[in-house]
Amino acid sequence: MPSAKIFIKEQIQSFLGAVSFYTIIPISTTWNPNYYRIARWSSWIGILLGSFLGILDIILAQLSWPNLTRSGLIVAIWLYLTGGLHLDGVIDTADGLAVTDPKRRLEVMQDSHSGAFGVMAGVIVLLLKTLAVSDLTSDRYFVLMAAAGWGRWGQTIAIAFYPYLKPTGKGAFHKQNIRLPQDVWFGLLPLLGLSISYQFFHPTQWTVNLLMIVLGLTISYLTGFWFNCQLRGHTGDTYGAVVEWTEVIYLCCLTRFF
């Protein structure tokens, strides 16, 4: 049916737009990537990114790379593949929140220069992420996919539930194009599918699997909620900060179980 073909083509173009926006992977313009409603794909992109990192981690382990060095490389490549998009949000958001005058926070966040608080926040995120990954002793492949997926679903929650603080900006089009509740549920689907696959391969680990889902839902929501409490809304920078801090907190929590 022509309508079905058009629908499938639009979804493919939307997914390619998400790949182009959220990663450094080049997408040819001949594919006509569409950036409309790409936030719904963010958790899907996260899981694909995590799967690539997991495969790379397995290869490096087979080559007998030391654990801490391997973990540092994984985090560095993680950062590289996203073009530093989300870490930049961490830095700008930290600089803004460091300002005691709430009226000046957005102005400071828009400044292209990084302040001391922003640099410290960026270092803390990278350090904690590296240490958390290095502390994982089992199922690192799965945990990397889960962390990257839940981090980006947290961004979708922030886009969906909270106001955008600027009339324009690098994240404004996300808020303008979000559809509720379908985009939120669509982003949750691959995460639930990931948990089902983990349960299939680890049938006796249902308590850990359930805990991972609860942690993912809770951290993803609370991270965006916290930034909203500080700023009374979100910007493109805080969207990125939600991704990074959700990933970090989630990874740190899972070191207790993996």
C-alpha positions in Angstrom: 0.0 0.0 0.0 1.4 3.4 -0.9 0.4 4.9 2.4 2.3 2.2 4.3 5.4 2.7 2.2 5.2 6.5 2.9 4.9 5.8 6.6 7.8 3.4 6.7 9.9 5.9 4.7 9.1 8.7 7.1 10.0 6.6 10.1 13.4 5.6 8.5 14.1 9.3 7.7 13.2 10.3 11.2 15.5 7.6 12.7 18.3 8.7 10.4 17.7 12.3 11.6 18.1 11.1 15.2 21.3 9.3 14.4 22.6 12.4 12.7 21.6 14.7 15.6 22.7 12.5 18.6 25.9 11.1 17.2 28.8 12.1 14.9 27.8 9.4 12.4 27.5 11.2 9.0 24.1 10.6 7.2 24.1 11.5 3.6 21.5 14.2 2.5 20.5 11.8 -0.2 18.7 9.8 2.5 16.7 13.0 3.4 17.0 12.7 7.2 14.1 14.2 9.0 14.5 15.9 12.4 10.8 16.0 13.3 10.0 14.2 16.6 13.5 12.7 16.9 13.4 12.8 20.7 11.3 9.6 20.6 14.3 7.7 19.1 16.8 8.8 21.7 16.6 5.7 23.9 16.9 3.5 20.8 20.0 5.4 19.8 21.4 5.0 23.3 20.9 1.2 23.2 22.6 1.0 19.8 25.5 3.2 21.1 25.8 1.0 24.2 25.8 -2.2 22.1 28.7 -0.8 20.0 30.6 0.1 23.1 29.9 -3.4 24.6 31.2 -5.1 21.5 34.3 -2.9 21.6 34.8 -3.7 25.3 34.6 -7.5 24.6 37.2 -7.1 21.8 39.6 -5.2 24.1 39.1 -7.7 26.9 40.0 -10.5 24.5 43.1 -8.6 23.6 44.0 -8.6 27.4 43.8 -4.8 27.8 43.8 -3.9 31.6 40.4 -3.2 33.0 40.8 0.4 34.0 42.5 1.4 30.8 39.8 -0.4 28.8 37.1 1.4 30.8 38.8 4.7 30.1 38.9 4.0 26.4 35.2 3.0 26.4 34.2 6.2 28.1 36.4 8.3 25.8 34.9 6.7 22.7 31.4 7.1 24.2 32.1 10.8 24.5 33.6 11.0 21.0 30.6 9.2 19.3 28.2 11.8 20.8 30.4 14.7 19.8 30.4 15.9 23.4 26.8 17.0 22.9 25.6 16.0 26.3 28.8 16.7 28.3 28.6 20.3 26.9 25.2 20.5 28.5 26.7 19.3 31.8 29.3 22.0 31.8 27.0 24.9 30.7 24.3 23.8 33.2 26.8 23.6 36.1 28.1 27.1 35.3 24.5 28.4 35.3 23.5 26.8 38.6 26.6 28.2 40.2 25.2 31.7 39.8 23.3 32.8 42.9 21.0 35.1 41.0 18.4 32.9 39.3 17.7 35.7 36.7 21.2 35.4 35.4 21.5 31.7 35.1 20.2 31.3 31.5 22.5 34.2 30.5 25.5 32.4 31.9 24.5 29.1 30.4 24.4 30.7 27.0 28.0 31.9 27.4 30.4 29.9 25.2 33.2 30.1 27.7 33.4 27.4 30.4 33.7 28.4 34.0 35.3 26.7 36.9 32.2 25.0 38.1 31.4 23.7 34.6 34.9 22.2 34.2 34.6 20.5 37.6 31.3 19.0 36.8 32.6 17.7 33.5 35.6 16.1 35.1 33.4 14.6 37.8 31.1 13.0 35.3 33.9 11.5 33.2 35.8 10.3 36.3 32.7 8.7 37.9 31.7 7.1 34.6 35.2 5.6 34.1 35.4 4.3 37.6 31.9 2.8 37.5 32.5 1.0 34.3 35.8 -0.3 35.6 34.1 -1.7 38.7 31.6 -3.7 36.6 32.8 -7.3 36.8 30.0 -9.0 34.8 27.5 -8.3 32.0 29.2 -5.0 31.0 27.8 -5.3 27.5 24.3 -5.3 28.9 24.9 -2.6 31.5 26.4 -0.2 28.9 23.3 -0.6 26.7 21.0 0.0 29.7 22.8 3.0 31.0 22.9 4.7 27.6 19.3 3.9 26.9 17.9 5.0 30.3 20.0 8.2 30.1 18.3 9.2 26.9 14.9 8.2 28.0 15.4 10.6 30.9 15.9 13.3 28.3 12.6 12.4 26.7 10.9 12.7 30.0 12.4 16.1 30.6 11.3 17.3 27.2 7.8 15.9 27.6 6.9 17.0 31.2 8.6 20.4 31.8 8.5 23.8 30.1 11.2 25.0 27.8 12.7 28.2 29.1 13.7 29.9 25.8 11.7 30.8 22.7 14.5 29.5 20.6 17.6 27.3 21.1 19.2 24.0 20.3 16.5 22.1 22.2 13.5 24.1 21.4 12.3 22.0 18.5 12.3 18.9 20.7 9.6 20.5 22.9 7.7 21.8 20.0 7.5 18.4 18.3 7.0 16.1 21.2 3.8 14.1 21.3 2.3 12.7 24.5 2.0 10.0 25.6 3.1 8.1 22.5 6.7 9.4 22.3 7.4 8.6 25.9 6.0 5.0 25.6 7.8 4.5 22.3 11.1 5.4 24.0 10.4 3.0 26.8 9.8 0.0 24.5 13.4 -0.8 23.7 14.4 -0.6 27.4 11.7 -3.0 28.3 12.8 -5.3 25.4 16.3 -5.1 26.7 15.2 -6.2 30.2 13.2 -9.1 28.6 16.3 -10.3 26.7 18.4 -10.1 29.9 15.8 -12.2 31.7 15.9 -14.7 28.9 19.6 -15.2 29.3 19.6 -14.9 33.1 16.4 -16.5 34.2 17.4 -16.7 37.9 18.3 -13.0 38.1 14.8 -11.6 38.0 15.2 -9.6 41.2 18.3 -7.8 39.7 16.4 -7.3 36.5 13.4 -5.8 38.2 15.7 -3.5 40.3 17.4 -2.3 37.1 14.0 -1.3 35.7 13.0 0.5 38.9 16.3 2.3 39.1 16.1 3.3 35.4 12.6 4.7 35.8 13.4 6.4 39.1 16.7 8.0 38.1 15.5 9.0 34.7 12.6 10.9 36.2 14.2 12.4 39.2 17.2 13.8 37.3 15.0 15.9 35.0 12.8 16.7 38.0 15.8 18.1 40.0 16.9 20.3 37.2 13.4 21.6 36.7 13.3 22.5 40.4 16.5 24.5 40.1 15.5 26.4 36.9 11.7 26.1 36.7 12.1 24.5 33.3 14.6 23.1 30.9 16.9 24.1 28.0 19.0 22.2 25.5 21.8 22.3 28.0 19.8 20.7 30.8 18.6 18.0 28.4 22.2 17.0 27.8 22.9 17.2 31.6 20.0 14.9 32.2 21.5 12.3 29.9 24.9 12.4 31.4 23.9 12.5 35.1 21.3 9.7 34.6 24.0 7.5 33.0 26.5 8.3 35.8 24.1 7.7 38.7 22.7 4.6 37.0 26.2 3.1 36.4 27.3 3.9 40.0 24.2 2.1 41.4 24.8 -1.0 39.3 28.3 -1.5 40.5 26.7 -2.9 43.6 25.1 -5.8 41.5 27.4 -6.5 38.6 
